[in-house]
Amino acid sequence: LVAIEPVSLVLSAEKALYSFADEVVMYSDIPAGDNEIIARIGDADAVLLSYTSQINRYILERCPNVRYIGMCCSLYSPESANVDIRYANERGITVTGIRDYGEGVIEYVVSELVRCLHGFGQKPWEGIPREITGLKVGIVGLGKSGGMIADAMKFFGADIAYYARSEKKEAGAKGYRFMPLNELLTWSEVVCCCLNKNTVLLHEAEFKALGNRKILFNTGLSPAWDESSFTRWLEEDNLCFCDTLGALGSTALLTHPHVRCMQVSTGHTRQAFDRLSEKVLANLSEYNG
């Protein structure tokens, strides 16, 4: 078993890895490129990696012994993964990943929105302090994190609508309204994009529908927009919150007066590392079955 780069596991989980393999090799730095990854994997039959490296077809073709790849990071779809899952599956390689371990992002959205609306450390968004109560909040992407953000906003009295690939009965049961994307954007006062990595839904037409005097959160691992349309929208009286530079997309935007980017992954909490470790070990246990 080879961890080709640092993986965010608690110490007890790292020790537990030795029960799954005859030999465990842990690297403490990020490999420089494909050839270094190939060298690190060598003749290993199981590989662990985080989100900072890629395992593509070129690598897999040169590592014929690999039978298991454990992603110690989010896995939502083959398209957004940093492993060529489709080719791996063609080769009979099992690829596992983690879902729903960074719940600190919900606290981040609530915290920043409250500060913005009430004017804590800044001018109140509407000139006078207001509550979340009655706020029109649109969720773009109602997966686990999007659903949890919706639930948190509802707890504080917000009116919730959402856009997803399909209407969700459980969301309707909570009183959340399904809307087409552009209708949702026009209706919302605050929009939270909770999309898979490399999923871009907001272009010029969508920003036109979103309009002016809006607050936009992006909690994904990559921008939910094309940069040129987003930049034009920012020039109006709007505000965007992202926790990481990956979510924002461009260092040039860090100093924009309408951008609030902490450059800290708000999902990386002590509890998140515990959940991640548990799920990585659970995936290995199920594979070893």
N, C-alpha and C positions, 0 to 999 in steps of 0.2 A: 504494500500500500504506500503510495507516494502522494504527499501534499506538495504540489509544485510551486506553491506560493503561501504566504501567511494566510491562515484561515482563523476566523474569529471564534474560537472555541474556548470555553473555560478549561482550566487545568485538569480537572477531573475527567472531562470528555477526551482531552488529548491522551491521557493515560489509558482511558478505556479503549482507544483505537487499537492498542496492542493485543486486545483479545480477539480482534477480527482478522489478524494477519500474522504470518510467520515473521515478517520483517516490515517495519514502518520507518519511512524516511520523511522528515519534516523540513522543508526549506523555509528560511526566515526572511527571504527577500523575493521581489517580483522578477520573474525571468524577463530577459531583454527582448526575446522574440521567439518565433516558432522553433528554430533550431535548438535554442537553449531548453525549451519545453520538451522537445523530443529527447534531448540528452538526459533531462531530469527523469522523465518517465522510464526510459530505458526498456527493460524487459518486465516492468511491473504489470500486474493484471488489474489493479484498482488504482484510481486517481481521485484526489480531492483538489478542488480549486475554489477560489472566491470569485468576485466580480471583476477583478482587475486584469485577468488574463483570458485568452481565447484558446479553445481547443477546436480547431477547424479540420476539414477533411485532409488537408496536407499533413497535419500532425498525426491523425488517426491512421492514415495509410502507412506511416513509418513506425507505428507502434502496434504491431499485430497482436501482442499479448493482452492488450487492454480488454477487459470484460465488464468493468463497472466504472462509471464516472459519477462521483458525488459532488454536486454543486452546493457549496456552503454559502449560498446566497439565493436570492429570489429566482424562482422559475415559474413563469406564468404561461408561456407559449414558446414553441420552437422558434418563432420569428424573433422574439425578443431575447432569446437565450444567448449566452456567450460560449455555447457548445453547439456544434453542428449535430443537433439531435437526430435529424432525419437520416443523415449518413450513418451515424452511430447505430441507429436502430436497424438499418440495412445490414450492418456488420454483426448484429446480435449483441450489441453493447447496451447494457442497461444504464440509463441516465436518470438520476433523481435530483430533485432540488427542494427548495424550502418555500413555503407560503406562510404569510401572515405571522411574522415574528416581530416586526418593528412597530409596535402599537404606540410608541412615543409620538409618531407623526400626528395622531389625533389631538394630543395635548398641544402640539405646536400650532395647529390650525386654530384651536379654540383660544389659546393664549394670544396669538398675534391679532386675531380678529377682535377680541375684547379690548386689547390695547389700542387698536386703530379706532374702534367705534367710540370708546370712552375718552380717548385722548390721553392715555397714560404715557408720559414722556414725549408727547407729540400733540399736535392740534387734533381735536376730534374730527373724524372724517366728515361729519355733517355740520360742523360748526359748533354744535352743542352735543354733549354726551348722549348716546342712545344705547339701548340694550339690544341683544340678539332677538328678543321677543318680537315677532312679527316680521323679521327680516326674510326676504325671499332668497333662498339659497338653492342654487342649482348644482347638482353633482353630475359630472361627466365621467362615466365609468363606475358602475355600482358593484364593484367586486368587494372583497373583504374590507379593505381600508376605506373605500368609498362608502360602503354601508355603515361602517363604524363612525365615520365623520357625519353622515346623515343622521344617525341615531343621537350623536352628541349635540348636533345643532337642534334637533327636535326637542331634546331634553331642556334646552334653553329657550324653547318657544318659537323657533324659526318655522317658516313655511317651506316645505321641502318638495322639490321636483327633481327629476333625474333623466338622463339619457344613457341608454346602454344598447347593446346589440339586439336585445329583445326585452320585452316587458316582463317584469318579475312579480309573480303573485305575492310573494312574501313582502315585497316593498309596498304593493297596493294595500295589503292588510294593515300596514302601519300608517296609511294615509299619504304615502309618497306618490306624486303624480308623474306618470311617464309622459315625456314630451319629445317631439322631434328636436334635433340638436339646435337648429337656428331659432326655433320658437323658445326653447329653454334659455338660450343666451339672451334673447330680447327680454324675457320675463324676469330674469334673475337680477338681483342687486349684487350678489356675491356668487362667483362660480368657482368650484373646486374641481380641478382636473386630476383624476386618479386613474391613470391609464398605464398599460404595460409599456415597458421600455421600447423606444423606437416607434411608438404609435403617435402619429401626427394627425389631428383632426381639425385644428384651427388654422384656417387660411384667410385670405382677404374677405371672402363672403361671410365667413363666420365672425370675424372681428367687426365687420359692418353691422351684422345682426346684434352683436354684443353691445355696440354703441359706446357712449361716453358716460363718465362718472360711475365706473364699475370697479369692483375689486376682484382680482383673479388670483387664485392659489394654484400652484402646480406641485403636487406631492409625488410625482413619478420620478423615475431615474433619468429621464431625458425630456427635452422640451415637448410640449403637446402642440406646438405651433411651428409654422415656418417663420424664420427669423425676420424677414423683411416685413411681412404683414404685422407681426408682433411689435416690431420697432415703431412702425407708423401708429399703431394703436396707443403705444406708450406716450407718444407726443401729445395726446389729448389729456384730459383731466382724469386719468385712471391710475390704478395702483396694482402692482403685482408682487406677490410673496412667493419665494422659493427657499427651501432650506439649503440646498446644495447648488454648487456651480453646474453640476451635471443636469439638474432640473432647469436651470436658467439657460444654459447652452453657450454663453459667450462671456468672456472676461470683460469685453468692452462695455457690457451692460451693467456691470457691478456698481459703477459710479452713477448710473442714471438716477435722477432724482425721484423717479416713480417706481423704482425697484427696491425691494427689501429682500436681500439675500444674505443669510447668516453664514453660509459656507460651512455648515455643520450638518451632518446627517442626523436628523432628529429621531430617526428610528434606532440609532445605535445607543441603546441604554443598557444598563446592567441586566435588566430583565430580558431584553432582547437577546443578549449573548447567551443567557440561560436557555431561552426557548430555542434559539438556533442550535445550540449544542445538543439539546434533547432530540431535536428533529433529525439532525445529521446522524446521530447514533441509531435512532429508530429506523431510518432509511437503510442503514447498513445491516441492522438486525433483520429487517424484512427481506433484504436481498439474500443474506446468508441462510435465511429461513430454514 
